[in-house]
Amino acid sequence: MSAVPPKIRAALGLALFSVALTGAASTRPNLLFILTEDQGAHLSFLGTPGLQTPHMDALARTGVYFEQAFVAYPVCSASKAAIYTGLHNHTNGILNNTPNFHKPAARLTPAERNHPLYVRNRLHQNLPTLVERLHAAGYYQGVTSKLHVAPNEKFPYDEYIGPTNHPVVTRFIARAKQAGKPWHLFFNISASHRPYPNSDTVKIRVNPADVKLPAYLPDTPVVRRDWAEYLAAIERTDAIVGEGLAALRESGDDPNTVIVFLGDHGPTFQHGKMTLYDLGLRTPLIVRAPGANNGVRTHALTSSLDLTPTVLDLLGLDPLPRAHGVSLKPVLLGTPNAKGHEHIFAQISHRGPLPNDGMQERSVYDGRWKLIYREKLTPAWRQVQADSKAWKLWGNRSYDETVKHQDRFPEQYRILAEMDPQSLGGKVPPLELYDLRSDPDEMENLVGAPQHRHELNRLYSALRQWVKDTADPAVAPPGTPPHS
C-alpha cells in the first residue's frame, strides 16, 4: 500500500473506518489498551542492546510506532489520570500516586473511602473519563491487575480482573460476546515494575555484558546487572503481551479491534521515574487500528494526553467536552500534512495532592530542545519513589552503587544527588536546557551558554504561555528566565 499516493491512501483509510463503524453496536470496534508499567522506550524493535521483545516488535511492525511519544506525568496514578481524561494533572486533580483499590466502587469499605489520600488525590467530579464515555456507549469493559486512580465511581468497569494472562483475555472477550457488546480491555501489565527478576536467584536471558548503559548511570558490574534485570522484566512483560495478542487472534476479533500499546512512564533509575528527563517521560507507543497505516514509524510529537481523544475518534464516539490532547487519527491514516504537537509539556508536583505546596517541576520539549523549569526549591525536597532507591523491598542496585562509587563517577553521583537532595545534599537547579540531538542522555545543562540563549528564551516563552493557557495554579514563571 506504500506505493499508493498519500491522498488516495488516506481516503481508503477513511472508507475502511466508515465500514467498521456502520451497522449494529456490536460491530463497533473493540479496544485493547495495553499499558506496561515503568517501561521506557526500550524494545529490540528500537535496537536496545541485549533485549529481545518479539511480540512488542511484531505489534510495532503491524501498526504505527510513535518515536516521539511522552507521558504527561511520570508516575503511575498521575500518568493514568492524564490518559483517562486527556487533561494535564493540575487540571484533572490527581497529583502523584493515590491508593490502588482494584474493585468496583460499591465494594469499597468505609475505611477505604475515608483514606486521606483517596479523599484528597482524586479526579474532579465534573470531569468525564474514557471509561465513563465507553460505558455510556454500551461497551463491556474490564481492567486487569490494578486501577490505581480515584474515585472508583469514575471508572465503571464491568470487570476488575486479576493477573494478566491468556485465559484472562480469552474469558473476558467471551463474556463480552455473550453480552452482545463491543468491548474495552485495559490490559495493565505490572511485570515491568520493580522488583525485577533477581539474577542472584533466577536465571535471566539478558547478559549484563551486552547492555549499553546511559551516561547518567555509573558503568559498574552491579549497575550493569541492574539494567540487565530491568530488560529481563521487559522480556517477561513481552511474553504477557504475546499471550494477550494470541487470545485476541483466537477470538476472531482482531480485525475489528483498536490496539493501543503504551508504557506508563520510565523505569526507576536516576533520570527516570518521577523526573522530567527523557528516561522518565519517553515511552513506547504503538497504535494499530482498522483502516489505519501499518508498518509505519512517525516522528510526530505525541503526548499520552492524545490517547483518549484518539480512541474516541477511532471508535466513532463524540470527544470529551474538554481535552489538552488531540486526536492522532490523521497521523494514523497518513493524511497529508498530518502532524503532532509543536511542543510537549509535562509536570511533577512534589508532596502529593493539592494544595501544591512542594517543589514544582515543568518541562517543554520541541523534538530537539528540552527546557525544565522549577519553583519552590527551598527547602530542596523532592518525592523519591521507594523503588527508585530501596534494595531490600524493591531490588534497586543502582542507587547504593552510585553512592558507593561517587568518587569514580562524580557526574553520575551529582545527578543522583539532585534526584534525592534531602538525602544526598544535591543542589537542584531552577532551570535546565538540553539539546537531545547532541546530548540524548541530558548530561550537559546549556542554560548558561550564550549561543543557546535564543532556544532558552523560545522554550521559556512557550512554557509561560502553556501555564497561562492551562491555568496551572502552582507555578508563576517570571517574565524572564531565572538564573541557573
C-alpha positions as CSV (number, residue, x, y, z in Angstrom):
1,M,0.0,0.0,0.0
2,S,3.0,2.3,0.4
3,A,3.0,2.8,-3.4
4,V,-0.5,4.4,-3.3
5,P,-0.4,8.2,-3.3
6,P,-1.0,9.7,0.2
7,K,-4.3,11.3,-0.6
8,I,-5.8,8.1,-2.0
9,R,-4.3,6.1,0.9
10,A,-6.0,8.5,3.4
11,A,-9.3,8.3,1.5
12,L,-9.1,4.4,1.6
13,G,-8.4,4.6,5.3
14,L,-11.4,6.8,5.9
15,A,-13.6,4.5,3.9
16,L,-12.4,1.5,5.9
17,F,-13.2,3.3,9.1
18,S,-16.7,4.1,7.9
19,V,-17.3,0.5,7.1
20,A,-16.0,-0.5,10.6
21,L,-18.4,1.9,12.2
22,T,-21.6,1.1,10.4
23,G,-24.2,-1.4,11.5
24,A,-25.2,-2.6,14.9
25,A,-23.4,-1.5,18.1
26,S,-21.9,-5.0,18.4
27,T,-19.9,-4.2,15.2
28,R,-18.3,-1.1,16.7
29,P,-14.6,-1.6,17.0
30,N,-13.3,-3.1,20.3
31,L,-10.4,-1.6,22.2
32,L,-7.4,-3.4,23.7
33,F,-5.4,-0.8,25.6
34,I,-2.1,-2.4,26.7
35,L,-0.3,-0.4,29.5
36,T,3.0,-1.7,30.7
37,E,4.3,-0.2,33.9
38,D,7.7,1.6,34.3
39,Q,8.8,0.7,30.8
40,G,10.8,3.3,28.9
41,A,11.3,3.3,25.1
42,H,13.3,0.1,25.1
43,L,12.4,-2.6,22.6
44,S,14.5,-4.8,20.3
45,F,12.5,-3.1,17.6
46,L,14.4,0.0,18.6
47,G,17.7,-1.7,18.7
48,T,18.0,-1.7,22.5
49,P,21.2,-3.7,23.2
50,G,20.7,-7.1,24.9
51,L,16.9,-7.0,24.7
52,Q,14.5,-9.3,22.8
53,T,10.9,-8.3,22.6
54,P,9.4,-10.3,19.6
55,H,5.7,-9.7,20.5
56,M,6.0,-6.0,21.0
57,D,8.1,-5.8,17.9
58,A,5.5,-7.7,15.8
59,L,2.8,-5.2,17.0
60,A,5.1,-2.3,16.1
61,R,5.6,-3.7,12.6
62,T,1.9,-4.1,12.0
63,G,0.8,-0.7,13.4
64,V,2.1,2.8,13.7
65,Y,5.1,3.4,16.0
66,F,5.4,6.8,17.6
67,E,9.1,7.6,18.0
68,Q,8.4,10.8,19.9
69,A,5.8,9.8,22.5
70,F,5.8,11.1,26.0
71,V,3.7,10.9,29.1
72,A,2.3,13.9,30.8
73,Y,3.4,12.9,34.4
74,P,6.0,10.2,35.2
75,V,4.4,8.3,38.0
76,C,1.6,5.6,37.9
77,S,-1.6,7.2,39.2
78,A,-1.0,10.6,37.7
79,S,0.0,9.1,34.4
80,K,-3.2,7.0,34.2
81,A,-5.3,10.1,35.2
82,A,-3.8,12.0,32.3
83,I,-4.5,9.1,29.9
84,Y,-8.1,8.6,31.1
85,T,-9.1,12.3,30.9
86,G,-6.9,13.8,28.2
87,L,-6.1,16.6,30.7
88,H,-2.9,17.7,32.4
89,N,-2.9,16.8,36.1
90,H,-3.1,20.3,37.5
91,T,-6.5,20.3,35.7
92,N,-7.7,16.8,36.3
93,G,-6.9,16.7,40.1
94,I,-4.6,13.7,40.5
95,L,-1.1,14.7,41.5
96,N,1.2,11.8,42.3
97,N,0.0,8.3,43.5
98,T,-3.3,7.6,45.1
99,P,-4.4,4.3,46.8
100,N,-5.0,1.3,44.5
101,F,-8.4,-0.1,45.3
102,H,-8.9,-2.6,42.4
103,K,-12.6,-3.2,42.8
104,P,-16.0,-1.7,41.9
105,A,-16.9,1.5,43.8
106,A,-19.8,-0.4,45.5
107,R,-17.3,-2.7,47.2
108,L,-15.1,-0.1,48.8
109,T,-15.1,-0.3,52.6
110,P,-15.7,2.7,54.8
111,A,-12.0,2.7,55.7
112,E,-11.0,2.8,52.0
113,R,-13.5,5.5,51.2
114,N,-12.2,7.7,54.0
115,H,-8.5,7.0,53.3
116,P,-7.0,10.6,53.4
117,L,-5.1,10.2,50.2
118,Y,-8.1,8.7,48.4
119,V,-10.2,11.6,49.5
120,R,-7.8,14.3,48.5
121,N,-5.9,12.9,45.5
122,R,-8.7,12.2,43.0
123,L,-10.2,13.3,39.7
124,H,-12.5,16.3,39.9
125,Q,-16.1,15.1,39.9
126,N,-17.2,17.2,36.9
127,L,-14.6,15.7,34.5
128,P,-15.7,12.7,32.5
129,T,-13.3,9.8,31.8
130,L,-12.7,7.5,28.9
131,V,-14.3,4.6,30.9
132,E,-17.4,6.6,31.6
133,R,-17.8,7.6,27.9
134,L,-17.4,4.0,26.8
135,H,-19.8,2.8,29.4
136,A,-22.4,5.3,28.1
137,A,-21.8,4.0,24.6
138,G,-22.6,0.4,25.6
139,Y,-19.1,-1.1,25.9
140,Y,-18.4,-4.1,28.1
141,Q,-15.2,-3.1,30.0
142,G,-12.5,-4.8,32.1
143,V,-9.3,-3.7,33.8
144,T,-6.5,-6.1,34.8
145,S,-4.1,-6.1,37.8
146,K,-4.7,-2.6,39.2
147,L,-6.8,0.5,38.9
148,H,-4.7,3.0,40.9
149,V,-6.8,6.1,40.2
150,A,-9.7,7.6,42.1
151,P,-12.6,7.9,42.7
152,N,-13.7,4.4,41.7
153,E,-17.1,5.7,40.6
154,K,-15.5,7.4,37.6
155,F,-14.2,4.0,36.4
156,P,-17.4,1.9,35.9
157,Y,-15.6,-1.2,34.6
158,D,-17.8,-4.3,34.4
159,E,-14.9,-6.5,35.5
160,Y,-11.9,-5.9,37.8
161,I,-9.6,-8.8,36.8
162,G,-6.6,-10.3,38.4
163,P,-3.2,-11.1,36.9
164,T,-2.8,-10.7,33.1
165,N,-2.5,-13.8,31.0
166,H,-4.0,-15.7,28.0
167,P,-7.0,-17.3,29.8
168,V,-8.0,-13.9,31.3
169,V,-8.2,-12.2,27.9
170,T,-10.0,-15.2,26.4
171,R,-12.6,-15.4,29.1
172,F,-13.2,-11.6,29.1
173,I,-13.8,-11.5,25.4
174,A,-16.1,-14.5,25.6
175,R,-18.2,-12.8,28.3
176,A,-18.4,-9.6,26.2
177,K,-19.6,-11.6,23.2
178,Q,-22.2,-13.3,25.4
179,A,-23.4,-9.9,26.4
180,G,-23.6,-8.8,22.8
181,K,-21.5,-5.7,23.3
182,P,-18.3,-4.3,21.9
183,W,-15.6,-4.4,24.5
184,H,-12.7,-2.5,26.0
185,L,-10.0,-4.3,28.0
186,F,-7.5,-2.1,29.8
187,F,-4.7,-4.7,29.9
188,N,-2.5,-3.3,32.7
189,I,0.8,-5.3,33.0
190,S,2.9,-4.9,36.2
191,A,5.7,-7.3,35.2
192,S,8.0,-4.5,34.1
193,H,7.7,-2.7,37.5
194,R,10.3,-3.4,40.2
195,P,11.3,-5.7,41.7
196,Y,12.8,-7.0,38.5
197,P,13.9,-10.7,38.2
198,N,16.7,-11.1,40.7
199,S,19.6,-12.7,38.8
200,D,21.0,-13.9,42.1
201,T,18.2,-16.4,42.4
202,V,16.7,-16.8,38.9
203,K,18.4,-17.2,35.5
204,I,17.8,-14.3,33.1
205,R,18.5,-14.4,29.4
206,V,19.9,-10.8,29.2
207,N,23.7,-10.7,29.6
208,P,24.9,-7.7,31.6
209,A,28.0,-7.6,29.3
210,D,25.7,-7.0,26.3
211,V,23.8,-4.0,27.6
212,K,24.5,-0.3,27.0
213,L,24.2,1.9,30.0
214,P,23.0,5.5,29.6
215,A,25.6,8.1,30.5
216,Y,23.9,9.1,33.8
217,L,24.5,5.7,35.3
218,P,27.9,4.6,36.6
219,D,29.3,1.8,34.5
220,T,30.0,-0.9,37.1
221,P,29.2,-4.6,37.1
222,V,26.4,-4.1,39.7
223,V,24.7,-1.4,37.7
224,R,25.0,-3.4,34.5
225,R,23.3,-6.3,36.3
226,D,20.5,-3.9,37.5
227,W,19.9,-2.7,33.9
228,A,20.0,-6.3,32.6
229,E,17.4,-7.2,35.2
230,Y,15.2,-4.3,34.0
231,L,15.5,-5.5,30.4
232,A,14.7,-9.0,31.7
233,A,11.5,-7.6,33.2
234,I,10.6,-6.1,29.9
235,E,11.1,-9.6,28.3
236,R,8.8,-11.1,30.9
237,T,6.3,-8.4,30.0
238,D,6.7,-9.1,26.3
239,A,5.6,-12.7,26.9
240,I,2.4,-11.5,28.6
241,V,1.8,-9.1,25.7
242,G,2.2,-12.1,23.4
243,E,-0.4,-14.1,25.3
244,G,-2.9,-11.3,25.2
245,L,-2.4,-10.8,21.4
246,A,-2.7,-14.5,20.8
247,A,-6.0,-14.6,22.7
248,L,-7.3,-11.7,20.6
249,R,-6.4,-13.5,17.4
250,E,-8.1,-16.7,18.6
251,S,-11.2,-14.8,19.5
252,G,-11.7,-13.7,15.9
253,D,-12.0,-10.1,17.0
254,D,-8.5,-9.0,15.9
255,P,-9.6,-7.3,12.6
256,N,-12.2,-5.2,14.4
257,T,-10.1,-4.1,17.4
258,V,-8.1,-0.9,18.0
259,I,-4.9,-1.7,19.9
260,V,-3.0,0.9,21.9
261,F,0.3,-0.1,23.5
262,L,2.0,2.4,25.9
263,G,4.4,2.4,28.8
264,D,3.0,4.5,31.6
265,H,6.4,6.2,32.3
266,G,10.1,5.4,32.5
267,P,11.9,3.0,34.9
268,T,13.2,3.5,38.4
269,F,16.7,4.8,37.8
270,Q,18.1,8.3,38.2
271,H,16.8,10.4,35.3
272,G,13.8,8.1,35.2
273,K,10.6,7.7,37.1
274,M,9.5,10.9,38.9
275,T,11.8,13.1,36.8
276,L,11.2,15.1,33.7
277,Y,14.2,13.8,31.8
278,D,13.9,11.7,28.7
279,L,14.1,8.3,30.6
280,G,11.2,9.4,32.8
281,L,8.9,10.7,30.0
282,R,9.6,9.0,26.7
283,T,7.8,5.7,26.4
284,P,6.9,3.2,23.6
285,L,3.6,4.0,21.8
286,I,2.1,1.8,19.2
287,V,-1.4,2.2,17.7
288,R,-3.0,-0.4,15.4
289,A,-6.5,0.2,14.1
290,P,-8.8,-1.0,11.3
291,G,-8.1,1.0,8.2
292,A,-5.0,2.8,9.6
293,N,-1.5,2.6,8.2
294,N,0.7,-0.4,9.2
295,G,4.4,-0.8,9.5
296,V,4.9,2.9,9.8
297,R,7.2,4.9,12.1
298,T,6.3,8.5,12.7
299,H,8.2,11.4,14.3
300,A,5.0,13.3,15.2
301,L,5.4,14.8,18.7
302,T,2.8,12.9,20.8
303,S,1.6,13.0,24.4
304,S,-0.3,10.5,26.4
305,L,-3.0,13.2,26.6
306,D,-3.7,12.4,23.0
307,L,-4.9,8.8,23.6
308,T,-8.4,9.3,24.8
309,P,-9.2,11.8,22.0
310,T,-7.7,9.4,19.5
311,V,-9.5,6.3,20.8
312,L,-12.9,8.1,20.9
313,D,-12.3,9.3,17.3
314,L,-11.3,5.8,16.1
315,L,-14.4,4.3,17.8
316,G,-16.7,6.9,16.2
317,L,-17.7,8.4,19.5
318,D,-18.0,12.1,20.5
319,P,-15.0,13.6,22.2
320,L,-14.9,14.6,25.8
321,P,-16.0,18.2,26.4
322,R,-12.5,19.3,27.2
323,A,-9.0,17.9,26.4
324,H,-5.4,19.1,26.3
325,G,-4.7,16.3,23.9
326,V,-5.6,15.9,20.2
327,S,-6.8,13.1,18.1
328,L,-3.9,11.3,16.2
329,K,-6.3,9.7,13.7
330,P,-5.0,11.9,10.8
331,V,-1.5,10.7,11.6
332,L,-2.7,7.1,11.8
333,L,-4.4,7.4,8.4
334,G,-1.4,9.0,6.7
335,T,-3.4,12.2,6.0
336,P,-1.2,14.6,4.1
337,N,0.4,17.2,6.3
338,A,-0.9,15.5,9.5
339,K,1.4,16.2,12.4
340,G,1.5,16.0,16.2
341,H,2.2,18.8,18.6
342,E,4.7,21.7,18.3
343,H,5.6,21.3,22.0
344,I,5.2,18.6,24.6
345,F,4.6,19.6,28.2
346,A,4.9,17.6,31.4
347,Q,4.9,18.2,35.1
348,I,5.7,17.0,38.6
349,S,4.2,18.4,41.8
350,H,6.1,17.1,44.8
351,R,4.4,16.4,48.2
352,G,1.5,14.7,46.6
353,P,-2.1,16.1,46.3
354,L,-3.5,19.6,46.3
355,P,-2.6,22.2,47.5
356,N,0.6,22.2,45.6
357,D,2.9,23.3,48.4
358,G,6.0,21.2,47.3
359,M,8.7,21.7,44.7
360,Q,7.2,22.2,41.3
361,E,8.7,21.0,38.0
362,R,7.5,21.7,34.5
363,S,9.1,20.8,31.1
364,V,8.7,21.7,27.5
365,Y,10.2,19.8,24.5
366,D,10.1,20.6,20.8
367,G,11.5,17.4,19.3
368,R,15.1,18.5,19.9
369,W,15.4,21.0,22.7
370,K,14.2,20.4,26.3
371,L,13.7,23.0,29.0
372,I,13.0,22.1,32.6
373,Y,11.7,24.8,34.9
374,R,11.3,24.6,38.7
375,E,9.9,26.6,41.6
376,K,9.8,26.3,45.4
377,L,13.3,24.9,45.6
378,T,13.6,25.8,49.3
379,P,13.7,23.5,51.1
380,A,15.3,21.3,48.5
381,W,12.9,18.3,48.9
382,R,11.7,16.0,46.1
383,Q,9.5,13.0,46.4
384,V,11.6,9.9,45.6
385,Q,9.7,6.7,45.0
386,A,10.9,3.8,47.2
387,D,11.6,1.6,44.2
388,S,14.0,4.3,42.9
389,K,16.4,3.8,45.8
390,A,15.5,0.8,48.0
391,W,17.2,-2.6,47.7
392,K,15.5,-4.7,50.4
393,L,12.0,-4.5,49.1
394,W,12.4,-3.3,45.5
395,G,15.8,-4.7,44.4
396,N,17.3,-1.4,43.3
397,R,21.0,-2.0,42.9
398,S,21.9,1.3,41.2
399,Y,21.2,3.8,43.9
400,D,23.6,2.4,46.5
401,E,26.1,1.6,43.9
402,T,26.2,5.2,42.7
403,V,26.7,6.4,46.2
404,K,29.4,3.8,46.8
405,H,31.4,4.9,43.7
406,Q,30.8,8.7,43.8
407,D,34.5,9.5,43.6
408,R,34.9,7.4,40.4
409,F,31.7,8.7,38.9
410,P,31.2,12.3,40.2
411,E,28.8,13.3,37.4
412,Q,26.6,10.3,37.9
413,Y,26.6,10.9,41.6
414,R,25.7,14.6,41.1
415,I,22.6,13.5,39.1
416,L,21.6,11.1,41.8
417,A,22.1,13.8,44.5
418,E,19.9,16.2,42.5
419,M,17.2,13.5,42.3
420,D,17.3,12.9,46.1
421,P,18.6,16.2,47.5
422,Q,17.1,15.7,51.0
423,S,19.2,12.6,51.5
424,L,22.4,13.4,49.5
425,G,22.6,17.2,49.6
426,G,22.3,17.8,45.9
427,K,21.6,21.3,44.6
428,V,18.6,21.3,42.3
429,P,18.8,23.9,39.5
430,P,15.8,26.2,38.7
431,L,16.4,25.8,35.0
432,E,17.9,23.2,32.7
433,L,18.3,23.3,28.9
434,Y,19.3,20.3,26.8
435,D,20.0,19.6,23.1
436,L,18.8,16.0,22.8
437,R,20.2,15.7,19.3
438,S,23.8,16.0,20.5
439,D,23.2,15.0,24.2
440,P,20.4,12.4,24.3
441,D,21.2,11.5,27.9
442,E,20.9,15.1,29.1
443,M,24.2,15.4,30.7
444,E,25.2,19.0,29.8
445,N,23.0,21.8,31.0
446,L,23.2,24.6,28.4
447,V,21.3,27.3,30.3
448,G,24.4,29.4,30.8
449,A,25.6,29.1,27.1
450,P,25.2,32.4,25.3
451,Q,25.0,30.7,21.9
452,H,21.8,28.9,23.0
453,R,20.1,31.9,24.6
454,H,17.6,32.0,21.7
455,E,16.5,28.4,22.3
456,L,16.2,29.1,26.0
457,N,14.0,32.2,25.5
458,R,11.9,30.5,22.9
459,L,11.0,27.5,25.0
460,Y,10.6,29.6,28.2
461,S,8.1,31.7,26.4
462,A,6.2,28.6,25.2
463,L,6.1,27.3,28.8
464,R,4.8,30.5,30.2
465,Q,2.1,30.6,27.6
466,W,1.2,27.0,28.4
467,V,1.0,27.8,32.2
468,K,-1.4,30.6,31.3
469,D,-3.5,28.6,28.8
470,T,-4.0,25.6,31.1
471,A,-4.4,27.8,34.3
472,D,-1.7,26.0,36.2
473,P,-2.2,27.2,39.7
474,A,1.1,26.0,41.2
475,V,3.7,27.9,39.2
476,A,4.2,31.6,38.2
477,P,7.2,31.8,35.8
478,P,8.6,35.4,35.9
479,G,8.8,37.4,32.7
480,T,12.5,36.5,32.2
481,P,14.1,33.1,32.8
482,P,15.6,32.8,36.3
483,H,19.3,32.4,36.7
484,S,20.6,28.9,36.9
